[in-house]
Amino acid sequence: MSLSTLPPQYPDEPKIPILPNMLTAGNLLCGFFSILTIFKGMQFDSGSPEAFEYYRQATYLIFAACAFDLLDGRVARLCRADGSFGREFDSIADVVSFGIAPAMLLARAVLFQLPVPYLGDGIAVLYLLCAALRLARFNCMAAAPRKPNQSSDFVGLPVPMAAGAVVSTMYLVIDITTNRNLVIAQPWQYTMAVAMAILALLMMSRVIYPSFKHITFRKRGTITAILLAVITVGALVCFPWIAPALFFLCYLLYGLVLRPFLTRKMRRALEVHDEEDDEETPDDLEQI
């Protein structure tokens, strides 16, 4: 029998673990509803309290998406169900929740006061493109064969952390302009524009950022790491309007400015490593 007479064959269906992908679906839905909420805010005048109220609700949904994104990978590893399907589905959800939604917030809630026409929209487009390219690059690197002594740290700013920086900045802007009746001066507006552009470029950079995805309740932490965690939680509870922005700023500056100058011992005091990372390896073998 010739091959032309055989029935067509199709690739096998991938195995789809239910629980991790339900959490990823929660991430995607939070991003979708945050976009719908932003559209509702766009029906009002830019900078109006009514618009800001909808944008504030959108920030809550994006923070919820961050929580789902934090959990789905952990659940997949606990269930030993991490695979290519979950990685691709997670990237699609991240493009919506941490790419499109924060980009819209950038243009409509953070950079809307810029006097230069379309400058805010241009920075938002730059952010979206960098987020999508960062996710595609991450998938390619994750699918590549693992090298000896390969680090589990992130190459470039992770997209969820970039989205958190954007959203926390927007939340702080809303609090300053509505609850405290302060006006953001024009130099600060340009400063935020430059900062958001740098934030977008950091996602596609080669700057190394620590990965906290392997932290569990059984993982042993140092006194310094535990103290920093307690201070962070306390600040989030007592100062919810500014603490998230400071937290993400510290993470950005840690990888960009401080971490390259720390010794391995000092890094271990601040970060939590996997067991395979505990082996002594020369600094020149680290991923750069």
N, C-alpha and C positions, 0 to 999 in steps of 0.2 A: 504494500500500500504506500503510495507516494505521500509526501508531507503535505501536498496541497489538498489531499482528500481528508486529512485528519481534522478533527474538530479544533477550533482555536483554543489555546491555553492562555490563562491569565495569571498574573502574580498572586501569590498567597496573600490573604488578608492579614494585616499585622495584628498581633495580640494587643488588646486595649484594656489595661487594668482600670477598673471602675473607680475606685476611691481617689487615686491621685489625679485622674483626669476630671473627676467631678470638681475637685478643688481648682484645677486649671480653668474649668468652665465657669466657676465662680469669679475668678480673676477676669475672664473675658466679659462676663455680664456686668460686673462692676464698671469696667471701662466703657461698655456700651451705654449704660444708664448715666454715667458721668457726662458723656458726650451729649446725650439728650438734654441733660440738665443745663449744660453750657448753652445749647441752642435756645432754651427758654430764657436764659439770662441775656442773650443777645437781642431779644425782642425789646429790651429796655435801653435807655440812653447809656452810653459808655460811662462808667464811673458812678452810676446812680446806685443808691442803697439797694434798690430792688434787684438790679443786675448782680451786685456783689453777693447778695444773699443766695442766689442760685449758684454763683461760682463757689461760694463757701460749701454748699451742699456737694458740689462736684469734687471738691478736695477730699471730703469725707469718703466718697466712693473710691477715689484713687488710692487713698490710704488703705481702705478695705481690700482693694486689689493687691496692694503690696503684701498684706497679711496672707491672702490666698497664695500669692506667688512664693512667699516664704515657706508655706506649709506643704505645697504640692511636691516639691523636690524631696523634702524630708520624709514624707509619707511614702513616696515611691522607693526611696532607699531602704526604709524600714521594711517595706513589703517585698523588697528585692524585685521591683517591677519597673525600674527605670530602663528606658529604651529609646529607640529612634522616634517612635510615634509620640511619646510624651514630650520629647525635646522639641519636635516640630510644632506640636499643638501649643506648647508653652510659648514658643516664639511668636506664633500668630496672636495669641492672647496679649503678649507683651507689646506688640506693635500697636494694638488698640488702646490698652490701658496706660502704657508708659511712653507711647509715641504720639498718637493722634490726640488723645485727651490733653496731656500736658502742653503740646504745641498750641492747641486752641486756647488754653488758659494763658500761655505766654502772650499771645497776640491780643487777647481781649481783656485780661485782668491785670497783667504785670506791666506790659510795655505799651499799653493803649495811649498813654499820655505823651509819647515821644513826638516832638514837633516835626520830625522828618517823615514825610509820607512813606508808608509801606515799610519803614525800617523794622517795626515790630513784627510785621508779617514775614519779612525776609529772615529774621532771626528764628522765628517759629518754624519756617520751612527748613532752615539749616539744622535745627534740633531734630525735626522729624526724620530727615535723611540720614543724619548721623546715627540716630537710634535704630533705624531699619538696617543700616549697614553694619552696625555693631552686633546686632542679633544674628545676621547672616554670617559674619566672621566668626562669632562664637560657635555656631553650629558646625562650621567647617573645621574649626580647631578641635571641637569635641569629638568629631567623627574620625579624625586622623589617628593613626596608631600612637599609643602613648610612648614617650621617650623615657629612657632611664633618668631617674632623679628629676622627673618633670614636676614642677610645682603646681599646686592646686589653686594658686592665687589667680586673680583676674588680670588679664592684659587689657588695659583700658577701663574707664569708669563703667561699672555695671549699669544697664539701662534702668532697673528699678531705683537705684540710688540717685541717678540723674533726675528721674521723675519726682522722687521724693524731695530733692533740692528745689525743683521748680515749684512744686505744690506747696511746700512749706514757706517758700518766699512769697508766693501769692497769698497764702493765709496771713502772713505777717503784714503784707501791704493792705489787705482788707481791714485788719484790726487797726492799723495806724490811721487809715483814711476814714473809717466809719465809726469805730468805737471810741477813738481818741481825737477825732476831728483835726488831725494834723495833715499838712500838705507836704507832699514829697517834692523837694526842690529839683529844678531841672538838672543840676550836676549829678544828683543821685539817680535820676532817671537814666541818664547816659551810663552811669556806673553799673546799674542793673543790666542794661542792654549789653555792655561789654562782658559782664560776668556770665550772662546767659549764653552768649556766643562761645566763651571759653568753655563753659559747661558742656555745650554740644560737641566741641572739638575734642574734649577729654575722652568722650566715649570711643572715638576712633584713634586715640593715642596709644602709645606703648607704655604708658605709666602703669605700674603694678599696684593693684589694690588688694588688700587681704580679703579672703573669702571666709565668711562665717557660716557657710551652708552645712558644715559638718559638726557644728556645735550641738551637743545633746546634754541631757540632764546627767548622764554618766561621765561626761567629759570632765577631766580635771582642769581647773582653771587656776591661775595665779591670784595672789592677793590683789595685785594691781588691777587685773581684769575684772575681778569681782567688785572691787571698789568703784571702778569706772561704770560698771553696769548699774550699781545701786544709785550712784549720782545721776546717771542718765534717766532712770525711771523716776526718781524724785523730782528732777527738773521738769520732766514731761507732765507730771501731775500738778506741780505748783505753778509752772509758767507755760501753759499749753500754747500760747500765742507766739512765743519766740523760741522756746526750747527746741522744737523740731528743726527750725532753720539753723540754729547753732549746731545741732547734732550733725546734720548733713554737711555743714560747712567744715566742721572738724574732720569728718571722714574725707572730704575732698582735699583738704590741706595736708592731712596725714599721708596720703599716698603721693601727693604732688610735691610736697616740700619736706616733710619730716622723715618719712620712712626710708628714703634712699641713704640717709646719713646715720641710721641706727645700726648698731651691731646686731648679730643674730640673737644674742642673749637678751638684748633690750626688746627686740621684736617679740620674742617668746613671752616676755613679761606682759605684753600688751595684747597679743593675739593668741588664738587657740589653734593648735596644729593637729593634723591627723597623726596617727601612730607612725605611718610611713615617713612623715616629715620630721619625726624625732631623731632620725639618724643623722649623724654629723656629716654634712656635705659642704664642700668649699663654697664660698660666696660666688665664685665665678661660674658655678654650675647652676645657679638659680636662673629662672626664666626672666629674660629681659626683653 
